[in-house]
């Protein structure tokens, strides 16, 4: 009986020792697996660091190349500007030489330009500032020696010719108008140099009148006048330039009644 108990106790002790040994083995295996995982993670991080370094080097190299290319372009542009300036000076000398033996036309040109500007300012307010600027550009180029007096005369004559053409022209255009305190981009119909009508983006219509020496844009308040002006714009929008049109009395030769 005693022997049987001893055998039982020994068996239990062996089982407990074996269980403890197996548990320790499993714990060691987990530690090894954890260490291997950490080592793999560290190697992966080192690989990413190396890749980032290479990418950074490539970006820096690309930026350095772009910077060098930009500097080269700037240098080429500066060189081109210098060459253009030298060429301009040569042209000025050539123009001066070509003009030196000719009759002095500048006083005549200045008088002609002043007369043309006065005529533009006194005519219908059709692209007035643009036309005045064109005359000023001729004077500016002449004063700076960029064109000869003969060239300035030809350009001035062309401007006079344009002014004469406008007196015969009927057309649909766009320009800025002053309607009261408003500055608006509107469609305008010009009938030579005697009448001019306008139509705003919000479908308001009217015509130009003259009050003393000044021009003003006047809204058509009468329903019949509004329909007449709208019909004129509709026809010109459809490229209809011939036919009978009933229009408001918008002759700019007549002063507005107070």
C-alpha positions in Angstrom: 0.0 0.0 0.0 2.8 2.4 0.9 4.7 1.5 -2.3 1.6 2.3 -4.4 1.3 5.7 -2.7 5.0 6.5 -3.3 4.6 5.6 -7.0 1.5 7.9 -7.3 3.4 10.8 -5.7 6.4 10.3 -7.9 4.2 10.3 -11.0 2.6 13.5 -10.0 6.0 15.1 -9.4 7.2 14.0 -12.8 4.1 15.4 -14.5 4.5 18.7 -12.7 8.2 18.9 -13.6 7.4 18.1 -17.3 4.6 20.7 -17.4 6.9 23.3 -16.0 9.6 22.4 -18.5 7.1 22.6 -21.4 5.8 25.9 -20.2 9.3 27.3 -20.0 10.1 26.1 -23.5 7.0 27.7 -24.9 7.9 31.0 -23.1 11.4 30.9 -24.7 10.0 30.2 -28.1 7.8 33.3 -27.8 10.7 35.4 -26.8 12.7 34.2 -29.7 9.8 34.9 -32.1 9.4 38.4 -30.6 13.2 39.1 -31.0 13.1 37.9 -34.6 10.1 40.2 -35.3 11.8 43.2 -33.7 14.9 42.5 -35.7 12.9 42.3 -38.9 11.2 45.6 -38.0 14.5 47.3 -37.4 15.9 46.0 -40.7 12.8 47.3 -42.5 13.3 50.8 -40.9 16.9 50.9 -41.9 15.8 50.0 -45.5 13.2 52.8 -45.5 15.8 55.3 -44.1 18.2 54.3 -46.9 15.4 54.7 -49.5 14.5 58.2 -48.1 18.2 59.2 -48.2 18.3 58.2 -51.9 15.1 60.0 -52.7 16.3 63.1 -50.9 19.6 63.0 -52.8 17.7 62.7 -56.1 15.4 65.6 -55.2 18.3 67.8 -54.2 20.1 66.9 -57.5 16.9 67.7 -59.5 16.5 71.0 -57.7 20.1 71.9 -58.3 19.7 71.2 -62.0 16.5 73.3 -62.1 18.3 76.1 -60.4 21.2 76.0 -62.8 18.7 75.9 -65.7 16.8 78.9 -64.4 20.0 80.9 -64.0 21.0 80.0 -67.5 17.6 81.2 -68.8 17.9 84.4 -66.9 21.4 85.0 -68.3 20.1 84.3 -71.8 17.2 86.7 -71.3 19.5 89.4 -70.0 21.8 88.9 -72.9 18.9 89.1 -75.3 17.7 92.4 -73.7 21.2 93.9 -74.0 21.4 92.9 -77.6 17.9 94.3 -78.3 18.9 97.6 -76.6 22.0 97.8 -78.7 20.0 97.1 -81.8 17.5 99.8 -80.8 20.2 102.3 -80.4 21.5 101.4 -83.9 18.0 101.9 -85.4 17.7 105.3 -83.7 21.0 106.3 -85.2 19.9 105.1 -88.6 16.6 107.0 -88.3 18.3 110.2 -87.2 20.7 109.9 -90.2 17.9 109.2 -92.6 16.0 112.2 -91.3 18.9 114.7 -91.2 18.7 115.6 -94.8 15.0 116.0 -95.0 12.7 119.0 -94.4 11.8 119.6 -90.8 8.3 118.2 -90.5 7.9 118.2 -86.7 6.0 121.5 -86.4 3.6 120.4 -89.1 3.2 117.0 -87.5 2.5 118.5 -84.0 -0.1 120.8 -85.5 -1.8 118.0 -87.4 -1.8 115.8 -84.3 -3.4 118.5 -82.1 -6.1 119.2 -84.8 -6.8 115.4 -85.0 -7.1 115.1 -81.2 -9.5 118.1 -81.1 -11.6 116.5 -83.8 -11.7 113.2 -82.0 -12.6 114.8 -78.7 -15.4 116.8 -80.4 -16.9 113.9 -82.2 -19.2 111.1 -81.0 -17.9 109.4 -77.8 -16.9 106.3 -79.8 -13.7 104.6 -78.4 -12.5 108.2 -77.8 -9.7 107.3 -75.4 -8.3 104.6 -77.6 -8.2 106.9 -80.6 -6.5 109.7 -78.6 -4.0 107.2 -77.2 -3.2 106.1 -80.8 -2.3 109.7 -81.7 -0.2 110.1 -78.6 1.6 106.9 -79.4 2.7 108.4 -82.8 4.0 111.5 -81.0 5.8 109.5 -78.4 7.6 107.3 -81.0 8.6 110.4 -82.9 9.9 112.2 -79.8 11.9 109.1 -78.8 13.4 108.7 -82.2 11.8 105.4 -82.9 10.3 106.5 -86.2 11.2 109.0 -88.8 9.2 112.2 -89.4 8.1 110.6 -92.7 6.8 107.5 -90.9 5.0 109.7 -88.4 3.4 111.6 -91.2 2.2 108.4 -92.8 0.8 107.1 -89.5 -0.9 110.5 -88.8 -2.5 110.4 -92.3 -3.8 106.9 -91.6 -5.4 108.2 -88.4 -7.1 111.0 -90.3 -8.3 108.4 -92.9 -9.7 106.2 -90.1 -11.6 109.3 -88.7 -13.1 109.9 -92.1 -14.0 106.3 -92.5 -15.8 106.3 -89.1 -18.0 109.2 -90.3 -19.4 106.9 -93.0 -19.5 103.6 -91.0 -22.5 101.9 -89.5 -21.6 99.2 -87.1 -22.2 97.3 -83.9 -19.4 97.5 -81.3 -18.6 97.2 -77.6 -17.2 99.8 -75.3 -17.4 101.3 -71.9 -20.1 103.9 -71.3 -20.9 106.3 -68.4 -24.5 106.0 -67.5 -25.0 108.4 -64.6 -22.5 107.3 -62.0 -22.2 103.8 -63.5 -19.3 102.7 -65.7 -20.7 99.8 -67.9 -19.4 97.7 -70.8 -22.2 98.0 -73.3 -23.0 97.3 -77.0 -23.1 100.4 -79.1 -24.4 101.1 -82.6 -22.8 104.0 -84.4 -24.5 105.6 -87.4 -21.7 107.5 -88.9 -20.9 110.5 -86.7 -24.5 111.7 -86.3 -26.1 109.1 -84.0 -25.1 106.5 -81.5 -27.3 104.1 -79.5 -26.4 101.7 -76.6 -27.7 98.6 -75.0 -26.5 97.4 -71.6 -26.2 93.8 -70.4 -29.4 94.2 -68.4 -31.3 95.2 -71.6 -31.5 98.9 -70.9 -31.3 100.9 -74.1 -30.7 104.6 -75.0 -28.7 107.0 -77.1 -26.1 109.7 -77.0 -27.1 113.3 -76.8 -25.1 116.5 -76.8 -25.4 119.1 -74.1 -23.2 122.1 -75.0 -19.8 120.7 -75.8 -20.3 117.5 -73.7 -21.9 114.2 -74.6 -24.0 112.1 -72.3 -25.7 108.7 -72.5 -29.5 109.0 -72.1 -31.8 106.1 -71.3 -34.8 105.7 -73.6 -37.8 105.9 -71.2 -40.6 105.9 -73.7 -41.8 102.4 -74.6 -41.9 103.2 -78.4 -38.3 104.5 -78.3 -37.2 101.4 -76.4 -38.7 99.0 -79.0 -37.1 101.0 -81.8 -33.6 100.9 -80.3 -34.0 97.2 -79.4 -35.1 96.4 -83.0 -32.0 98.2 -84.4 -29.7 96.1 -82.2 -31.6 92.9 -83.0 -31.1 93.6 -86.8 -27.4 94.3 -86.5 -26.9 91.3 -84.3 -28.4 89.3 -87.2 -26.1 91.1 -89.7 -29.1 92.9 -91.2 -27.7 96.3 -92.4 -30.2 97.4 -95.0 -33.9 98.2 -94.7 -36.2 100.7 -93.1 -35.7 101.5 -89.4 -37.8 103.9 -87.3 -35.4 105.4 -84.7 -35.7 108.0 -81.9 -34.4 111.5 -82.8 -30.9 111.1 -81.5 -29.0 113.5 -83.7 -26.0 114.7 -81.7 -26.1 118.0 -83.6 -29.1 118.9 -81.5 -28.6 120.1 -77.9 -30.6 118.5 -75.2 -33.5 120.6 -74.1 -33.4 121.5 -70.4 
